[in-house]
Amino acid sequence: MRPRLTGGTALAWVLVVFALAYGADLGRGFIKDDFRWILHGPLHAPGGLGAVFTETPMGFYRPLVTLSFAVNEWVSGLAPAPYAWTNFALAVTIAVLVALTVASLGFGRIAGAFAAGLWAFNLHGINMALLWTSGRTSLLGALGATAAALAFTQRRFVLAGALTLLALLGKEEPILLPLVFALWAAIDAPPERRARLTSAVRASWPAFAAVGAYFLLRSRTDAFTPATAPAVYQLHAGAIAGNTLQYLDRSLTFTAAVLGLGWLAFSRRALALDALERPTAIKGAVWLVFGFALTIMVASRSSLYAVYPSIGSALIGVAIGRALWRSIPPARTAAARAAALVLPLALWPVYHARNQRLKDEGALSTMLLARIGAELAAHPDLSRIIVYDDPAARPSATSALGETLPDAVRLTTGTDIPAVIVPVMPGMFPNDSAEAGTLALLVDGGAVIARR
């Protein structure tokens, strides 16, 4: 007798394969802003933990991110692996919450595991959120938002509001989540206009109140506003056209590919969404659209911006996927189930290849800073650090550290010494690199060469 696949077993399989896809590549080192989140955190600030909710040393009001980095540092110092595995634990929790939310919407637990897989195995955003520790911002925002969605589907509206505030304290992206909940409530309400309005207000007011509380807390800080943010983070309506296709690709392509391949391989019949699937697909589209409402106007693109909205893609995918499953002839369901289980495992080489760049940058960062620390310990008279680097190389000191090199040196060595990265041609050590008191390093082919 063939063992019966349960929802718990399916979700466990998703999480095991997720660990296989990313576990071996995690924790190689810190990259760029990682150092600033730690250095400017409460363990180094004069105000200590009391300053978490009142100060914005990074310019962003993300107190939960600051606090989480402080907890990591307090527990494990500057070892990068625990920070990376914290991000992994957050991603696993989000995947579980997606599964529970789908089940709460009325789908089975296996469907919930399928939705969790659509989110977790998305080729865009997830790897960056895991291998770049600063990607924790997107994970914390998505975690709070998904937990709020689960509470909302269980009609625990006050709890959904509290969790909405939690999401916003991680990242600004879920700022329109109350409007998502209002539309969700209207979708489920009776068709009369007055009933829909009443239902939307009754269900979403705690989430709107949470946004008000967030702005009140934020107003007491000097956090970036749309007018004061650096140019790369300012909102421009002109960026919408160029970003739309990019973010549709980063959030929907994986889901569409899985469904399309499943349809071609096992069904090829017309699909019709039923009374549960149709509103769920609409709810997913609402989440997706409002999830990108702010970042789609930011000229500087990032795959991290797809982490939170892609939860909507998973909802769309599970709705269409359920309709697709019904269309598959009974004789082919076993093969379709096996294909769904094997697909993420078969894609392991793809995930591994996509992890390579960030993994190499983290490893180079760790090696370079270790060399700097050893040189400063052996030669305390050094007064300047120059890192010569080919910025076109992969990896390079420029891509791994860039302008954060002085912060990284200060954090890892406790020395406030001037440090700069200077671009050079591949493998070239400038003739003037041996000035007195200067530590000159050349990053070449992944190796770090010193000259004093």
LINMO-V78434 format. One record per backbone hydrogen bond with DSSP energy under -1.0 kcal/mol. CO is the residue of the C=O (numbers start at 0). NH is the residue of the N-H. Records with the same first field share a line. If there is no record, write none. Layout:
CO = NH + NH
This chain:
5 = 9
6 = 10
7 = 11
8 = 12
9 = 13
10 = 14
11 = 15
12 = 16
13 = 17
14 = 18
15 = 19
16 = 20
17 = 21
18 = 22
21 = 24
22 = 25
30 = 33
31 = 34
32 = 36
33 = 37
34 = 38
35 = 39
37 = 40
40 = 43 + 44
44 = 47
47 = 50
48 = 51
50 = 53 + 54
55 = 58
58 = 223
59 = 61
61 = 65
62 = 66
63 = 67
64 = 68
65 = 69
66 = 70
67 = 71
68 = 72
69 = 73
70 = 74
71 = 75
72 = 76
75 = 78
79 = 83
80 = 84
81 = 85
82 = 86
83 = 87
84 = 88
85 = 89
86 = 90
87 = 91
88 = 92
89 = 93
90 = 94
91 = 95
92 = 96
93 = 97
94 = 98
95 = 99
96 = 100
97 = 101
98 = 102
99 = 103
100 = 104
101 = 106
102 = 105
107 = 111
108 = 112
109 = 113
110 = 114
111 = 115
112 = 116
113 = 117
114 = 118
115 = 119
116 = 120
118 = 121
124 = 128
125 = 129
126 = 130
127 = 131
131 = 134
132 = 135
133 = 136
134 = 138
135 = 139
136 = 140
137 = 141
138 = 142
139 = 143
140 = 144
141 = 145
142 = 146
143 = 147
144 = 148
145 = 149
146 = 150
147 = 151
148 = 152
149 = 153
150 = 155
151 = 154
154 = 156
155 = 159
156 = 160
157 = 161
158 = 162
159 = 163
160 = 164
161 = 165
162 = 166
163 = 167
164 = 168
166 = 169 + 170
168 = 63
171 = 174
173 = 176
175 = 179
176 = 180
177 = 181
178 = 182
179 = 183
180 = 184
181 = 185
182 = 186
183 = 187
184 = 188
191 = 195
192 = 196
193 = 197
194 = 198
195 = 199
196 = 200
197 = 201
198 = 202
199 = 203
200 = 204
203 = 207
204 = 208
205 = 209
206 = 210
207 = 211
208 = 212
209 = 213
210 = 214
211 = 215
212 = 216
213 = 217
214 = 218
217 = 220
224 = 228
229 = 232
235 = 238
236 = 239
238 = 242
239 = 243
242 = 246
243 = 247
244 = 248
245 = 249
246 = 250
247 = 251
248 = 252
251 = 255
252 = 256
253 = 257
254 = 258
255 = 259
256 = 260
257 = 261
258 = 262
259 = 263
260 = 264
261 = 265
262 = 266 + 267
273 = 277
275 = 279
276 = 280
277 = 281
278 = 282
279 = 283
280 = 284
281 = 285
282 = 286
283 = 287
284 = 288
285 = 289
286 = 290
287 = 291
291 = 295
293 = 296
294 = 297
296 = 235
301 = 304
302 = 305
303 = 306
305 = 309
307 = 310
308 = 311
309 = 313
310 = 314
311 = 315
312 = 316
313 = 317
314 = 318
315 = 319
316 = 320
317 = 321
318 = 322
319 = 323
320 = 324
321 = 325
322 = 326
324 = 327
328 = 331
331 = 335
332 = 336
333 = 337
334 = 338
335 = 339
336 = 340
337 = 341
338 = 342
341 = 345
342 = 346
344 = 347
346 = 350
347 = 351
348 = 352
349 = 353
350 = 354
354 = 358
355 = 359
356 = 360
357 = 361
358 = 362
359 = 363
360 = 364
361 = 365
362 = 366
363 = 367
364 = 368
365 = 369
366 = 370
367 = 371
368 = 372
369 = 373
370 = 374
371 = 375
372 = 376
373 = 377
374 = 378
378 = 381
383 = 438
384 = 419
385 = 440
386 = 421
387 = 442
388 = 423
389 = 392
395 = 399
396 = 400 + 401
399 = 31
400 = 403
401 = 404
403 = 407
404 = 408
405 = 409
406 = 410
407 = 411
408 = 412
409 = 413
414 = 416
417 = 384
419 = 386
421 = 388
424 = 427
429 = 432
434 = 437
436 = 382 + 383
438 = 385
439 = 450
440 = 387
441 = 448
443 = 446
446 = 443
448 = 441
450 = 439
